Amino acid sequence: MKKIFTLLAAALSAAATVSAADVWSMPGSYNGWSLENNILTEADGKFTLHLDKLEGEFKFVKYDFDGTHNWDNEWGGNGSPISPITPGTPYSAVLKGSNLSIAGKSPILEDVTVTLTPGDNSLSVLIQAARVIEQGDLWYLVGDAPLNWDMPTTNVFTKGEGNVYTFSLTGEVTKTFKFVKNGSWANSYTTEGTIELNKDYTVAAPKDPADNMSPAEGPWVNPVFTLVDNGDAGITFKVTASGAGVEAVEADDANAPVLYYNLQGQRVANPEKGLYIRVQGDKATKVAL
């Protein structure tokens, strides 16, 4: 009997030792919101993670003592609905907080070190990066198949002259969609009711992320989405659909004028030697001259 109690005590002591070691995960749009990937490493009460690249939204989740993940123990921002973090500046995350993101316009961080310092009912987050790449304003088209709802890997509009953005889809659209600015669900843009082809619509402010748009009459075959970002004056957009096949769309592009932009998105009238973005119709490619 004494031996049994000794073994039981040893087992309980081992279990207590295991449960005392916290496990933290960093799910986000950059990894498909996976809890199993990107587990932080613990050392001297701090938890660190190195990432080659970080963009989009993310959170931190503390695993249960039995080693299973638990979304009830998620930590995020104290803002609503998205909380920005400035690289190099500590941030106090809160339990069941909003999604976090990097401050700026669709920034990409490279060679990233994430450090968590848990305290009593607190979590300090420090994100440091060797490089911060500001992409500027980006517009995404998200929706049901053949679109998708994942950011930042989903469909990105091509920027033309001024604040005009276009996206051409090969396929049919019959279900819901919306526009999202700079990869943040807080910047979801929709309008009331269904959308008719060849009609101008205006969205003055971001709508509730639950709101979606859908075709008034479907399906839309090979639709072209044209969006104009007027800033505080509002967002206008139009959807056109030729119903033609891929060959017809490519033919239209082949006859369109060729425009060149530098890597900062500025129009270049007479490009010289260097790297440029070549835009013809709805196609944009990086070229070296």
NORRA-V747599 format. One record per backbone hydrogen bond with DSSP energy under -0.5 kcal/mol. CO is the residue of the C=O (numbers start at 0). NH is the residue of the N-H. If there is no record, write none. Layout:
CO	NH
CO	NH
//
This chain:
0	4
1	5
2	6
3	7
4	8
5	9
6	10
7	11
8	12
9	13
10	14
11	15
12	16
13	17
14	18
15	19
16	20
17	20
19	21
22	62
23	39
24	60
26	58
27	30
27	32
28	31
30	33
36	25
37	25
40	47
42	45
44	117
45	42
46	115
47	40
48	113
50	111
51	110
53	108
55	101
56	28
56	29
57	99
59	74
60	24
60	62
63	66
67	63
69	72
70	73
72	61
73	95
74	59
75	93
76	97
80	98
81	83
82	100
84	86
84	102
85	88
90	92
90	124
92	122
93	75
93	96
97	76
98	82
99	57
100	84
103	105
104	134
104	135
107	132
108	53
109	129
109	130
110	129
111	50
112	127
113	48
114	125
115	46
116	123
118	120
118	121
121	118
122	92
123	116
124	90
125	114
125	127
126	87
127	112
130	109
131	133
132	107
132	134
137	181
138	156
139	141
139	179
140	154
141	177
143	146
147	142
149	153
154	140
156	158
157	165
160	163
162	228
163	159
164	226
165	157
166	224
168	170
170	221
171	173
172	219
175	143
176	212
177	141
178	188
179	139
180	183
183	186
184	187
186	180
187	206
188	178
194	215
195	198
200	236
202	234
207	210
212	176
213	194
218	220
219	172
219	221
220	242
221	241
222	168
223	225
223	239
224	166
225	237
226	164
226	228
227	229
227	235
229	232
230	233
233	229
234	202
235	227
236	200
237	225
238	197
239	223
244	248
245	249
246	250
247	251
248	252
249	253
250	254
251	255
252	255
256	280
258	278
259	267
260	276
261	264
265	261
266	268
273	288
275	277
275	286
276	260
276	278
277	284
278	258
279	282
282	279
284	277
286	275
286	288
//
